[in-house]
């Protein structure tokens, strides 16, 4: 299988931790419901590639995300493979937390919004009310010694409100981190970010007291900018990147949110730059080719398309 020519560039981290979201964020946006046995196989195959962190599923209401209604069953099938600090699940509220803890989960993620409109559409609450809802979730999770991540959506633009001022994003981010979260993922939910915007927002977050080591980036590729923005984030000191195997995903509540940054596309770039990830590109391409077959369509990842026949 062809590999990129190694040409390191100064100013990048030696190692990046990939936070794989394909099994949750990727599959939640599929029109068809993937059988739970196939989801379990997908998680296992992802783990075999060397991916350290894999977000497994979501304990949201089946009414809103029917694709992930089998969360408890999936974790039961996976057993220890689906649990631990590196197998987080998304929870929206205390009810979701209860279900997650009952399943033995020890790492969770909550999801907030930087804009009022999306907070209403996604959580049926204002930004402030959302934070109030998350407070007991984080508190109780930490009481159980669980690791907690916060997602913040609409950090670079909102389909209803347009441009989102950087101070507004920083304020929303600070509110979530003040709850006691361990990590914050900054989301470009509709894929409108640019490299300069990325660097300036990260600077503002650090200036507000959120350490760069606690920040992750989550870019969608609507305008083809996800990889460029990710490299800009790495140049700013970020070492945690969200991506989705095969470029699966989007957001069911924002129609203009297309797929996530493909993990294979990210790996190709990082391998060529000499940035370590611990992930086997050949195995990951094979995994995404397999999942594309289960979904009955081609992967949107350029690297999967280029290398798929060689694995």
N, C-alpha and C positions, 0 to 999 in steps of 0.2 A: 504493500500500500504506500502510495506517495506520501511524503512528509514535507513540511515547509523547511526551507533553508534557514538555519539558525543565524540570526543577526540581532544580537542584543542591543537595546537602546537604553542609555543612561536615564535615571530618574524614575524607573519602574520598580515595584516591589520584587523581591526574590521569589516570593511564593504568594499565591492567591487561593483563598478558600472559596470553592464554588458551592453555592447554596442552590441545589437542584429543586426546581419547582414543578417539573413536568407531571409528576404523579398526582399533584393536587391542582395547581393553577392551570396546568396544561389540560388535564382531562375534564375539569369542571366546565370548560367552554365548548366541549364537544356536543353535537346535536344528539348523537346516539349514546346510550349508556353502555359503557364497557363492562363486560362480565367481571365479577369480583376476582375470579381465579386469574384472569388476564392482568388485572391490576396488581395482584400479588406477584405474578411472574415479572411484571414490569419493574416493580420495586427491587426484586431480587437481582434482576439483570443490571439495573442501575448501580446497585451496590457492588456487583462484580467488576464494574469498570474502575473502581477505586474512588468513586464519589463519596466523600466523607459525610456530607449533610444532605439528606433527602427529606423534603417535606412530603409526608405520606398521604394525608387526606385532610378532610375538614369536617368538624362536628357542627355543621350549620343545619338549619331546618331543611328536611327533604323537600318541603314545599317550594323553597327558593332555589335550591341546587340539587335536583333529583339525581344528577350524575354521581353525587357523592353520598347518597343515602345509605350506602353499605359500609360506612366508616368502621363501625364496631366489628362487623363481620370480617372486613379486610384485616384489621389488627389481630383478630383471633386466628386467622389463617397464617399470618406472618409470624405470630408469636414473638420471641425475643428479637427477631430480625426487624420488626416494625417498631421497636421501643428504644428508649434511651435518649440521651442528650442530643444525639445527632439524627433523630427521627421525629422532628416536631410535627404537630398537627395544628390546623387553624381552628380557633374557637371564637364565636361572636359574643358570647355572654356567659353568665354563670351556668345556665342550663347546659350549654355546650361544654363548659369546663367540667361539670359533674360527669358527663358521659365520657369525656377524655380521661379523667382521673380513674373512673371505674374500669376503663380499659387498660390501665397501667401506664398511661403516658406520663413522661417526665420532662417534656419540652413542648411549649405551646407558642402560638403566634396570635396576636390580635390585629385588627385592621381598622385604622382610622382614616380620616380624610382631611386634606388641607382646605377644602372648600365646603361651604354650607350646602350647596345644591347637591353635590354628590353624597354628602353625609345623609341628607334626607332620602335620596334615591336608594342608597346602598344599605343604610341602617335605620331609616325612618326616624332619625333624630338629628338635632343640630350637632355641630362640632362639640360644643360644651357638654351637651347631654350624652354624647358618645363617650367622652372621657369619663363622665360620671358612671356610665355603664361598665366601662373597662376597669375602673378602680378596684372594685371587689374581686374581679377576675384575676388581676395581677397580684393583689394582696394574698388571696387564697392560694394561688399557684406558688408564690414564693414561700408561703408557709409550708407547703409540701416539698420545698427545695427544688421546684421545677425551674427550668430555664425559660425565659420569656423574651420573645421578639415582638417588636411592633412594626407593622407596615403602615406607611403613610402614603395614601393615594393622591393623585392630581397635584403633584408637586411642581410640575412644569407647565401645565395648562389644563383647562377644563372645557369639555365640549359645550357647556351651558354658560359658564362665566367668562370664558376666554382666558387671557393671560392671568397668571396667579402671582401676585407680588411676592418677592422673596421674603420680606419680613412676615407675611402671613403664613408662609410655609414654616419658617423658623418658630413662630409662636405655637403652631400646631404640633411641631416636632418636640418642642420643649415640654408641652403639656403631657405628651405620651411618655417621654423619658422620665419626667418627674414622678410618674407612677411607680417607677422602679424597674423598668424594662432593661434587659441586658444588651439589647441590640436594636437598631433602628434601620429599616429598609426604606429608602427614598424611592418612590415609584413615579415613573413617567408613564402614567396609565394609558394615555392616548398617543404616546410616541412622538411628541412634538419638541422634545429637548434638543438643544444644540450644545456643542462642546464648551463654548464660553459660558452659557447659562449654567451648565453642569458645574464648572469650576467655581463660579461665583456663589452658587447655592451652597456648595460644600464649604467654601470659605466662611460663609455666614453662619452655618451650623456650628463650625468649630469655634468661631468667635463667640457664639452663644453658650459655649461650654460643653458641647457634645463632642467627645473625643473621636478623632478620625478612625481609631481602631474599633469603635462601636458602630460605625456607619457602613451600611451595605447599599448597593445601587441596584435598581430593578428597572431596566429599560425595555420598552416595547419598540418594535421595528416598523411602525406605520410609515415613516418617511425614510426608512433605510439608514437611520442614524444611531441605532442601538450600539453597535460595536464601536463606532467612533466615540460616542459619549462614554462608553465603558473605559476605553483607553484614557480618555481625559480624566476620568475619576481616579484611575490608577496613578496617573501622574500627579494627582492631588493628594495621594497617600492612602486611598481606599484599598483594602485588601480582601474584601468580601463582595462577591458578585453573584446576583441571582440570575439564573438562566434556566432554560427548559429544553430537555432533550428533544431534538428534532424540530425545535421552534414551536412546539405546541403551546396553545393558550391564548389568553385575551382577558376580557372582563365581561361577564354576562349583563352588567348594568351600564356599560358604556359601549355603544355600538361601534364607535370609531377606534376602539382598542383592539388592534390586531395582535398577532402572535408575539410572544416573548423573544428575547435574544436567544438564538439557538445555542445550546451548550457546545455543539460541535464547531460552530463558527467561532465561538469564543476560544475554544481549545486550539484551533488551528492558529489563531493569531498569537495566543500566549506561547504556544510551542515555538513558533518562529522567533519570538522575542526572548526566549530563554527563561520565561517565568514558569516556575514549577507549580503543578496542580495535583500531581499524584493520580491523574485520571488517564486511562488507556483510551486513546482516540479510536482505535480500530474496534474495540469492544463496544464503545458508545455508539458508533455509527451502526454497528450490527443491531444494537438494541433499538435504535430509532427506526431502522428499516423494518424490524420485526413489528414494532408498534404501528407503523404506517400501514403494514399489511393487515393488522387487526382492525384498523379504522377504514380500510378500503380506499386509501388515497396516498399520494406521494407526500413526503415530508417537505415543508417549505424551507428547510435548512439548505443553504447552498453547498456546504461541505458534505452533507449526507447525499445530496444529488450527485456531487462530483465523485465521491468515493464509494457510494453504495454498492456498485457492482463488483468492487474489489475486495469486499469483506466476506 
